[in-house]
Amino acid sequence: MSRNQVFSIPALKRMPAYLRELRAMKAAGRARATSPVLARALRIDAISVRKDLEMIGAAGSPGVGYALEPLIDRIEEFLGWKNASEAFLVGTGHLGTALLGYRGFADYGLKIIAAFDKGPVPPDTTIHDVPLFDFAMFPHLVKRLHIHMGILCVPDDAAQEVAEAMVDAGIIAIWNFTGHTLQLPDEIIRQKANLAGDLAVLSVKLAARLREMDLSDEEEK
């Protein structure tokens, strides 16, 4: 893809959902998928489906839709998930430990091959079969294993300092699970896991639904 090409963020975020549905269709023995079927599965309109897939260079045939296997391959290739991206995780508190135990990352081309925390760390320590090292070992292992992606799960008050150390070691992409907004050079790719934002959206939707239910109950009385 072109380095300067701009993609729709909502469309990018829908790509894993497309993959999930397409893989399920393939497992069920289907060979093709249409825009209306994918639209219903993702609860969007068929025009958005066609635009999303055109964005990644996937073309369907009028009336018959998309061949499943080529479409799955195209999405995986576009996302860089055809080969696993290896990453280091820093911070093994409750959240970091939970992420190390999540096996679903493999479905999306991510493999956490080592975890780090402040020392001392006893030799041969593992968490969910992932080796744990003293953070002092981080720069050496980044260079030795050619790791480019880091997952940040440290306490908020340590996030900036640790992120800077990760960048100094050679990390160029950080998935930030802290509440701190990182101040890093522009060339460093960073993505903040917005747990609080997602919860806010869920809470507002829940409150609206409860109000609807209350109004419905009032009308029935």
C-alpha positions in Angstrom: 0.0 0.0 0.0 1.1 3.6 -0.5 2.8 5.1 2.5 0.8 8.2 2.3 -2.5 6.5 1.5 -5.3 7.4 4.0 -7.8 4.8 5.1 -11.1 5.1 6.9 -10.5 4.2 10.6 -14.0 2.8 11.1 -13.5 0.6 8.0 -10.1 -0.6 9.3 -11.7 -1.5 12.7 -14.4 -3.5 10.8 -11.8 -5.7 9.1 -11.5 -8.2 11.9 -15.3 -8.6 12.0 -15.3 -9.3 8.3 -12.6 -11.9 8.8 -14.6 -13.6 11.6 -17.7 -13.8 9.5 -15.9 -15.0 6.4 -14.0 -17.7 8.2 -17.3 -18.9 9.8 -18.9 -19.0 6.3 -15.9 -21.0 5.0 -16.1 -23.4 7.9 -19.8 -23.9 7.1 -18.9 -25.0 3.5 -19.8 -21.8 1.7 -17.8 -20.6 -1.2 -19.1 -17.0 -1.7 -20.4 -14.1 0.4 -22.5 -11.2 -0.8 -22.6 -7.6 0.5 -26.1 -7.9 2.0 -25.1 -11.0 4.0 -22.0 -9.3 5.3 -24.0 -6.1 6.0 -26.5 -8.0 8.2 -23.7 -9.8 10.1 -21.9 -6.5 10.9 -25.2 -4.5 11.3 -24.2 -1.9 8.6 -25.5 -1.2 5.2 -24.4 -3.1 2.0 -23.0 0.1 0.4 -20.6 0.5 3.4 -19.5 -3.2 2.9 -18.7 -2.6 -0.8 -16.8 0.6 0.0 -14.8 -1.1 2.8 -13.8 -3.9 0.6 -13.0 -1.6 -2.4 -10.7 0.3 0.0 -8.5 -2.8 0.3 -8.7 -3.7 -3.4 -11.2 -6.5 -3.2 -13.7 -6.7 -6.0 -17.0 -8.7 -6.1 -19.1 -9.8 -9.0 -22.6 -8.3 -9.4 -25.2 -10.8 -8.2 -22.8 -13.4 -6.9 -20.7 -11.4 -4.4 -17.1 -12.3 -3.3 -15.3 -15.6 -3.5 -14.5 -16.4 0.1 -10.9 -17.7 0.0 -9.5 -14.8 -2.1 -11.3 -12.3 0.1 -10.0 -13.8 3.3 -6.5 -13.8 1.8 -6.8 -10.2 0.7 -8.0 -8.9 4.1 -5.2 -10.9 5.9 -2.6 -9.5 3.5 -3.9 -6.0 3.8 -3.8 -6.1 7.6 -0.4 -7.8 7.6 -1.8 -10.9 9.4 -0.8 -13.6 7.0 2.5 -13.9 9.0 2.4 -13.5 12.7 3.7 -10.2 14.1 5.9 -10.8 17.1 5.6 -8.4 20.1 7.0 -7.8 23.6 4.6 -7.0 26.4 5.8 -4.7 29.3 3.9 -4.8 32.6 2.5 -8.0 34.0 -0.1 -6.8 36.5 -3.7 -8.0 36.2 -4.2 -6.6 32.7 -0.9 -7.6 31.3 -1.3 -11.1 32.7 -4.8 -11.4 31.2 -3.5 -10.4 27.8 -0.7 -13.0 28.0 -3.4 -15.6 28.6 -5.6 -14.6 25.7 -5.2 -17.1 22.9 -7.3 -15.2 20.4 -4.4 -12.9 19.3 -3.1 -15.7 17.2 -6.2 -15.5 15.0 -5.2 -11.9 14.2 -1.5 -12.5 13.4 -0.1 -11.4 16.8 2.2 -13.4 18.9 3.5 -12.2 22.2 6.9 -13.9 22.6 8.1 -12.4 25.8 7.0 -10.3 28.7 8.9 -7.9 30.9 8.6 -6.3 34.3 10.8 -4.6 36.8 13.3 -7.0 38.4 14.4 -9.1 40.0 12.8 -11.8 37.9 13.7 -15.4 38.8 15.2 -17.4 36.0 12.9 -19.5 33.8 9.8 -17.6 35.0 6.8 -17.8 32.6 3.3 -16.4 32.6 0.8 -18.5 30.5 3.8 -20.2 28.9 5.3 -16.8 27.9 8.8 -16.2 29.3 9.1 -13.3 31.7 12.3 -11.2 31.9 13.7 -8.3 33.9 13.0 -5.1 31.9 16.8 -4.4 32.0 16.9 -7.2 29.3 14.5 -5.4 27.0 17.0 -3.5 24.8 19.2 -6.5 24.3 16.3 -8.8 23.3 14.6 -6.2 21.1 17.8 -6.0 19.0 18.6 -9.8 19.2 15.1 -10.8 18.1 14.3 -7.9 15.8 11.1 -6.9 17.6 9.3 -3.8 16.4 6.0 -3.9 18.4 5.5 -3.4 22.1 2.4 -3.7 24.3 2.4 -1.3 27.2 0.5 -2.4 30.4 2.4 -0.6 33.1 0.8 1.8 35.7 -0.1 5.2 34.3 2.5 7.1 36.3 5.3 4.9 34.7 3.9 4.8 31.2 5.8 7.8 29.6 9.2 6.7 31.0 8.8 3.1 30.0 7.5 4.0 26.6 10.5 6.2 26.0 12.8 3.3 27.1 11.0 1.0 24.6 11.5 3.5 21.8 15.2 4.0 22.7 15.5 0.2 22.5 14.2 0.1 18.9 10.4 -0.3 19.2 8.6 1.6 16.5 4.9 0.7 17.3 3.3 0.7 20.8 -0.1 -0.6 21.7 -0.9 1.4 24.8 -3.2 -0.1 27.4 -2.5 2.6 30.0 -4.6 5.7 30.6 -1.6 8.0 29.8 -1.4 9.7 26.5 2.1 9.1 25.3 4.3 12.0 24.1 6.6 10.3 21.5 8.3 11.2 18.2 5.9 11.5 15.3 7.5 8.5 13.5 6.5 6.2 16.4 3.2 4.4 15.7 1.0 4.3 18.7 -2.5 3.0 19.3 -4.3 3.6 22.5 -6.7 0.9 23.8 -9.6 3.0 24.8 -11.2 0.9 27.5 -12.7 3.8 29.3 -14.1 5.3 26.0 -15.6 1.9 25.0 -17.2 1.7 28.5 -18.6 5.2 28.2 -20.3 4.3 24.9 -21.7 1.1 26.3 -23.0 2.9 29.4 -24.7 5.7 27.4 -26.4 3.1 25.2 -27.5 1.1 28.2 -28.9 4.2 29.9 -30.8 5.0 26.7 -32.2 1.5 26.5 -33.3 1.6 30.1 -35.1 4.9 29.5 -36.9 3.3 26.6 -37.9 0.3 28.7 -39.2 2.7 31.5 -41.2 4.6 28.9 -42.6 1.4 27.5 -43.6 0.2 31.0 -45.3 3.6 31.7 -47.3 3.3 28.5 -48.5 -0.2 29.4 -49.9 1.0 32.8 
